[in-house]
Amino acid sequence: MMRPDAAAAGSGAMTFRIEPLDVANCGARCPHVIVADGVIETTTPRDFVDFLKSGADDRKLRRVVFFNSRGGNVVASMAFGHILRELRVAGVVGRFHGDGDAGPYVGECLSACVYAMMGAVRRVAPPGSEVALHRMSIVETEPQGWFGQRTKRSFADAPMVAVLVRYARRMGVSPALVRAAESLPPDTMHVISREEMRRWSFAVSQF
């Protein structure tokens, strides 16, 4: 299944907050989870570490991150993934509407978000949540003439693809996922099916 590229229509930089996870009418005993919303930027891995330090005294906080992201910087996403793995954090594709909302609801993890999610020690994509691949590219603006400018788009070269393949393998995900992403036509996204999630060892449907 393919659809037009939605990565460029993403929201602002990724933010983090803590929300109660309402399970089985737990009331005041509800565990707390981390909600990660937005685009993954170069500062996101550091922002995540700083956020964890600020909430270190929350005894209800579990090592679970709910991802709702339309992508971002691939290198930063891998760095983020390494942090998740080092801290033994689980990842779920889902979102919360706002502070105090019971949640969670279905979310999306698109493009570079997939590489951040790879680092989680357990990856869950509940039914209805969407995970999609996108070919990595960089768009640069160059001056042209006196007042004009032009944009140049470049795609990952073989060494960069090899880095992604090694990273996926290290995280227990089939390199076939990376190759599928990098073989996509430009400006398209491929929504990963449940069968592909299973075959590529990317995610399960239930925690």
N, C-alpha and C positions, 0 to 999 in steps of 0.2 A: 504493500500500500504506500503510495506516495502522495505528497501534497505540496503546494507552493511553499517556498522557504518562509518560515515565520520568525526566524531568529532575529531579524533586524527590527521586529516590532516589539521587542522585549521591554521590560520595565527598567527602573533605575538599578543602581548598584545593590548587590545582595546585602540584606540586613538580617540580623539574628535577634530572636526574642524567645522567651520561655513561655510555654502555654501548658495548662493542665490537660492531661489526656483522660477524658471521662470514659472509664471502662467499668461496666457492670455496676453503675450507680455508686461509684466509690466515694463520692462526696468529698469531704476534707482530706481523705486519704489518697486522692488521685495522684498518680505519678506525674512529674513534670517532664516535658520533652522540649527539644530545641526546634524552632521553626526557622528555616532558611529560605527567604524569599528574594528573588531578583537575579540580576546578572552577575556572573562571577568575573571580577576584575582582578588586576594584578595585586591589589591590596587585600583581597578577600581572605586568603589563608592567614595572614597576620591578624586581620580583624576577628577571625574566628577564635584564634588563640586568646586574644585580648578579651573577647566576650566570655570565654570559658573561665578565665581568671576572675572576672567580675562576678560570676555566679557560683564560685567555688564553695560558698557556704550554704547552698541550697541542698538540703539533705534529700529532698524528693526528686531531684534531677536525675534522670536516667540517661545513659549514653545512647541516645536515639535522636537522629536529626531527620526532620521532615523537609524534603526538598520540593520546592516549587520554583523552577527556573527555566528560562528560555535559552540558556547557554552563556557564552562569554569567552573568556580567554582560556585556551586549551592548556597552556603551560601552567597557569595559575590553578586550573582545575586539577591537574595531576598533583601539584604541590598540596592542594587541599585534600585530595584523596590519600596522599601519604600520611598526612596528619590524622585523618580519620582512622587509618589502619593502625598507626602507632598507638592511638588512644583507645583502640578497640571499640569504635563507635559503629552502631548499626544505622542504616539509611532506609527511609521510606519515602516513596513518591506520594506526596499529599500536601494539603494546604489548610490553613485556618483563616477564617474571614477577618478576625480582629481580636483585640484583647478581650479575654474572658469568654470567647466563643468556645462552645463545647468541642466542635470539630472532632476528628479531621474530615476533610472532604477530598474528593479526587483532585489530583494536581497533575503537573507535567514536569518532565525532566528532558529537555531537548538539547541537542547539539553538544557543546562542551560540558554541560551538566552531567552527561553520561560518564565522562572520565572522572569527575569528582565522586560520583556515586560508586564507581568501581572500587574505591578505597574502603568502603564500608565493610565491616566483617560479616554482616548479613544484609542482603539487599532485598527489599520488598517493594513490588509494584502492584498494589491492589487492583482488582478489576475496575475499569473505568479510568484509572490514571493512565497517562500517556507518556511513553518513552520513545524518543525519536532520534535517529542518526542524521548527521549533516556533514558534508565534506568540509574539512578545515581550510580556511582561506584567510588572507590578510588583505585589507584594502588600505592603500596609501594614497595620499594626495601629493601631487608634485606641481610646482609652478610651471606655467607654460606661457611664453610671451611676456608682455609687459604686465598685464593684469589678469590673465587667465590662469586656469589650473586644470589639471586632469587627474583622474583617479586611475590607479593601477592595482589590479587584483592578482595576487599570486597564491598558489596552492602549495601544500606541503610537499617537500622534496622527499626522495627516498630515505635519507638519513632520519628525517623527522618522523616519517611513517614507521621506521624501524624502532624509534624511541617509544612510540605509542604501542607498538606490538609488544615490546619487552615489558612495558608498564602493565598492559592488560594481562599478560601471562603471569607476571608477579602477583597480580591481584586475584588470580584464579579465574579470569575470564578468557574465553577463547579469542585468540587473535583474529579469528574469522570476523568478529564484530568490527574490528578496526578496518579490516580490508573491505568489508561491505560498505562502511561509511566513506572510505576514501575512493571507492569506485562509483559513487553516486554522481549523476550529472550535477553541474553547478545549479544553485538556486532551487534545489529540491530537498525534501526531507523524507526519510523512510521511517514510518511508525513500526516499531518492533512488535511482532506478533508474540503471542504466548508461547508458541512453539519455538520461535527464535530465542526468546529469553531462556527457555529450558536448554536448547541445544548449545547456546553460547555460554551457559552457566552464569547468566547475568543477574537474574532475579527470580524470586518466587512470588506467588500471589498472596500468601498469608504469612504472618509473623510466626 
